[in-house]
């Protein structure tokens, strides 16, 4: 909308303009806080160059240590960063912290209940590393059906699915990451 102060990024799909990628938690937090935002649609191959161009930090690191950029980023045009441009925040947890620090009101309350942030950070880090990242390849089998053609080229998710017996390897990694044999 024209009153938006936060910009989110998402990957277009056949879901008719509805956000659907991992940034759902950011949208939930912005809606909860009542902060206006807009969505900018970019294809998978555009993620890294776009995030670099806006000054976003990598969300995580790849196994080889290289930066990994995702669309888990917000740009707050109402706040000036030390660089002189808008404030750019990467990673869901850091975005939630930023929104709590910047947009808390008595009517909304915090995203992190008092005294729980350290525990939630521990859970988030563990869940991201040992569960979410391990399940991505299996989720991509379904996701690629909904991507625009522009996201099915280059280093897109479709190209990550060439390994044989994907389900077995993903389930094994999930079991290991969760420390149990329940899956």
JOMORA-V323743 format. One record per residue. N is the residue number from 0. OMEGA is omega in whole degrees, -180 to 180 (* if undefined). NEAR is the number of other C-alpha atoms within 12 Angstrom. Layout:
N:OMEGA:NEAR, N:OMEGA:NEAR
This chain:
0:-178:12, 1:179:10, 2:-176:12, 3:175:20, 4:179:25, 5:174:36, 6:173:33, 7:177:43, 8:177:39, 9:180:35, 10:-179:39, 11:-178:31, 12:177:25, 13:178:17, 14:172:16, 15:173:13, 16:178:17, 17:175:20, 18:-174:26, 19:-176:26, 20:-172:32, 21:-178:25, 22:177:29, 23:179:22, 24:177:26, 25:178:42, 26:178:33, 27:-179:23, 28:179:33, 29:177:35, 30:179:19, 31:-179:22, 32:-179:27, 33:-179:21, 34:180:30, 35:180:27, 36:174:27, 37:179:27, 38:174:31, 39:-176:26, 40:177:28, 41:178:27, 42:-179:29, 43:-179:33, 44:180:28, 45:-173:27, 46:-176:32, 47:-180:28, 48:179:21, 49:-179:24, 50:176:33, 51:-176:21, 52:179:16, 53:178:29, 54:179:25, 55:173:34, 56:174:28, 57:179:29, 58:179:29, 59:174:26, 60:174:16, 61:179:14, 62:179:10, 63:178:8, 64:179:9, 65:-178:12, 66:177:18, 67:180:23, 68:176:29, 69:177:36, 70:177:47, 71:-174:37, 72:169:43, 73:173:47, 74:-179:38, 75:-177:31, 76:-180:24, 77:-178:22, 78:180:21, 79:177:15, 80:179:17, 81:178:10, 82:-178:12, 83:178:12, 84:178:17, 85:178:21, 86:179:28, 87:-178:38, 88:180:35, 89:174:33, 90:-176:34, 91:-177:34, 92:179:32, 93:177:30, 94:178:35, 95:177:35, 96:-179:26, 97:-180:30, 98:176:37, 99:-178:28, 100:-170:16, 101:-171:21, 102:177:29, 103:176:22, 104:178:16, 105:-177:9, 106:-178:10, 107:-176:19, 108:-176:19, 109:172:25, 110:177:32, 111:177:24, 112:-178:15, 113:176:12, 114:-176:11, 115:-172:13, 116:-179:19, 117:178:15, 118:179:14, 119:177:22, 120:178:20, 121:178:15, 122:-179:18, 123:-180:21, 124:-179:21, 125:-179:19, 126:-179:20, 127:-175:25, 128:-170:23, 129:-179:25, 130:-175:28, 131:-179:24, 132:180:27, 133:-176:27, 134:-178:28, 135:-178:29, 136:-180:31, 137:178:29, 138:-179:25, 139:177:27, 140:179:22, 141:-177:15, 142:-174:26, 143:178:29, 144:-174:17, 145:-178:24, 146:170:30, 147:179:25, 148:-179:20, 149:179:23, 150:-179:28, 151:-179:26, 152:176:18, 153:-179:16, 154:-177:17, 155:179:26, 156:-179:30, 157:-179:29, 158:-179:18, 159:-172:20, 160:-175:24, 161:-178:14, 162:179:15, 163:177:12, 164:-176:13, 165:-176:21, 166:-180:21, 167:-178:17, 168:178:19, 169:180:28, 170:177:27, 171:179:22, 172:178:26, 173:178:29, 174:-179:19, 175:-178:19, 176:-180:24, 177:178:23, 178:-179:15, 179:178:14, 180:-173:12, 181:-176:11, 182:*:16
